[in-house]
Amino acid sequence: MKNFAVYLHHDLKDSRQVHKLLLDLKNTYGISFLGDTEQKEILPDFVKCHKVKAGAFPSVDCLLVFGGDGTILRAKNLALATSAPILGINLGYLGFLSESSLSEIRASIQDLLNGKYKLLSRMLLSCQLRRRGKVVYKGLALNDAVIYKAETPRLIHVRIFNDRRFVFDTRCDGVVASTPTGSTAYSLAAGGPILAPEMQAIVLTPLNPHLLSIRPMVFSSNDHILMKVHNLTEPACLQIDGVNVARMEELDELSITASGSCVDFVKLSNRTFYQILRNKLHLGK
């Protein structure tokens, strides 16, 4: 491994420390660093920047992401464009998706160069928003796709289908559709189940449903989930991995399926998923 891509949190409090670390890694191990053109202003001069699009970004062996879980989600497109696995270096509050830290990064790079790692694949959701039969947005979600009521003070109506079969209709603040990776994020906060990250499944978690009988549900990754909003008095909003991407109008349909693409994460330690749950989410002892 000699070519690494770098993605930084957009507002690092001490970017000089990270820049110095990258320079040290470059000089010590002979590593070449590349970055996203959109991050050129926050990357050091020795990082060569390129536009992120499939087939245009130079080949890289690994993607180093400095930040929290949100930064890793934003680095998803760079990972997909390069097919490079992500090594998260936690600078955030929780760092659930991170494998290393600033104090551990030198040892982590050494392990990478010595081949002491494995790769874990995480599924993605393919999301398409249709309006009157036309696709007005499409994208991939590593964590979740969320329909929520946005600025309206009223509950919204969401009708849910699985492979064209009606499941239920609910009045709620919105609905979270998450991957197993995203099951420990917004979905969990809304009362959804925790899924092991290597699973292939889709979790639907309604947000504050008016009826107590409406509960989170887990669907097969082979299923085709369709969510239709109706009886809107004001537009709702579609959020993908924490970013507002589109307004939703009356009778808009959100189609969700498992994507054929995935994102790989570097696994260096022997810490299990359940150890991470206990340590970071304080799940028991």
Phi, psi and omega in degrees: 000118180230339181250118182239137169269152181232136175227126184249150169305138187294344184221062179295135180288328179224076182293334181298323179297318179291318179300317180296320179296315179298319178296320178297317178295321179298314183286324183286317187249359181068033183276140172260134182248138177233154181217172178281133180305326181293344179255012187305322184289339182252001178261150177293161186297332183281356176271117180279125186259144180220158177286141182269107170201150186305128176086351183257333182280137179301158180293133176228156183268333184201151178247115177269124181243117180260112181158205177256196181298324179297323178293321177298320178296321180288336179279358183306316183295324177293321177296319180291323181290331184255348187058025181268140176289151182265132167245109182275131175249109191287123172237006186257199185281311186254308179063044183293329182267356184275150180247344185221180178219173180300322181288340183256354193296323180296315178295325180294317178296320178299317178297320178299313182295332179269002178075020181267069180200168170222165182249137176244125181271137177243132180288157177240155173260132173267120187241131176229127177258121181248140177229115182052043175086352181253140178282119181253349174202143170213143182190176181246142179240127175274323179262295187197160169242128187235126166264127176219163193285352177060239189269350182286138178282350183270158172292152177252160179259128177233123178256128188244134178234150174233115184051045178071003177263130182295133179255295175196166176239132183223145169264126188198178173281342181159187180220136176257125171252116187235156169278171171303324176299317181281355181293343178260013182247237184301318180302317179296318179298333180269007177099010181282167182280157174268127177247141174298138189296337181278356179291160175243097185200165177236128180255130173250121181235106177294144179263113178049057179294148183290329180261132180293339181285346178279115184236162174301148180226149178246128181245157176293149177292348176276350183281158175247110182265134177233128178239125182243128177267141180209167184057037178281137172261336175219157181300143171268189184222146174252129181238131178242119180050044175083005181242129175290120186245339183197150170276148179244129182254174181307128177070012171298148181238130175254117179262131182229125175221164173289134180281155174283346178266161176215168175242130179266143176241141176282131176245117183253322187265174176264008179295131179275165176302325183284329172295320179295319177300317182291319185283321187260331178251004178054045181275091180071201183235000000 
